[in-house]
Amino acid sequence: MTDATAVQIATDALVVGAKLAGPALVVSLVVGVFVSLIQTVTSVQEMTLTFVPKLIGVGLIIVLGGSWMLAELTGWVEDLWTSIPLIT
C-alpha cells in the first residue's frame, strides 16, 4: 500500500463520516440555538431544557435519513472491500 492510497482511504473515511454526522450535528445546533433564544427571552435558565428537544431532533433525523445514511456507509464499505485486491 502506498502513502497516497492510505491518504485516499483516510480522506474518503472522513468525508463519509462528515456526511453521516453532518445532518444530526446541524439539527442539534439549530435546535440548541432556538431553545437558547427561547430561554433568553423567557429568562428560564434551566441547563437540562435543551437536551430533550435536541434528542428528539436527532432522533427524527435518524428516522428520516437513516436509510440514506446506511446506504452511504454500505456503499463506501463495498467500494473499500472491492479495492482491496487492487491495493499493492
DAVENHU-V709062 format. One record per residue. N is the residue number from 0. RES is the residue in one letter. PHI is phi as a letter, one per 20 degrees, with the letter a starting at -180 (none if undefined). PSI is psi in whole degrees, 0 to 359 (999 if undefined). Layout:
# DAVENHU-V709062
N_RES_PHI_PSI ; N_RES_PHI_PSI
This chain:
# DAVENHU-V709062
0_M_none_130 ; 1_T_e_168 ; 2_D_f_322 ; 3_A_f_322 ; 4_T_f_316 ; 5_A_f_319 ; 6_V_f_321 ; 7_Q_f_317 ; 8_I_f_316 ; 9_A_f_320 ; 10_T_f_315 ; 11_D_f_321 ; 12_A_f_319 ; 13_L_f_322 ; 14_V_f_315 ; 15_V_f_318 ; 16_G_f_320 ; 17_A_f_321 ; 18_K_f_324 ; 19_L_f_321 ; 20_A_e_337 ; 21_G_g_305 ; 22_P_g_318 ; 23_A_f_320 ; 24_L_f_321 ; 25_V_f_316 ; 26_V_f_319 ; 27_S_f_319 ; 28_L_f_313 ; 29_V_f_315 ; 30_V_f_318 ; 31_G_f_317 ; 32_V_f_318 ; 33_F_f_314 ; 34_V_f_323 ; 35_S_f_321 ; 36_L_f_318 ; 37_I_f_318 ; 38_Q_f_322 ; 39_T_f_317 ; 40_V_f_320 ; 41_T_e_357 ; 42_S_m_28 ; 43_V_e_118 ; 44_Q_d_58 ; 45_E_e_121 ; 46_M_f_329 ; 47_T_e_356 ; 48_L_f_333 ; 49_T_e_343 ; 50_F_f_310 ; 51_V_f_314 ; 52_P_f_323 ; 53_K_f_318 ; 54_L_f_318 ; 55_I_f_317 ; 56_G_f_314 ; 57_V_f_322 ; 58_G_f_318 ; 59_L_f_320 ; 60_I_f_318 ; 61_I_f_320 ; 62_V_f_315 ; 63_L_f_324 ; 64_G_d_9 ; 65_G_f_320 ; 66_S_f_322 ; 67_W_f_317 ; 68_M_f_316 ; 69_L_f_321 ; 70_A_f_319 ; 71_E_f_314 ; 72_L_f_315 ; 73_T_f_326 ; 74_G_f_317 ; 75_W_f_319 ; 76_V_f_320 ; 77_E_f_318 ; 78_D_f_320 ; 79_L_f_315 ; 80_W_f_322 ; 81_T_f_338 ; 82_S_e_353 ; 83_I_g_315 ; 84_P_f_337 ; 85_L_e_344 ; 86_I_f_124 ; 87_T_c_999
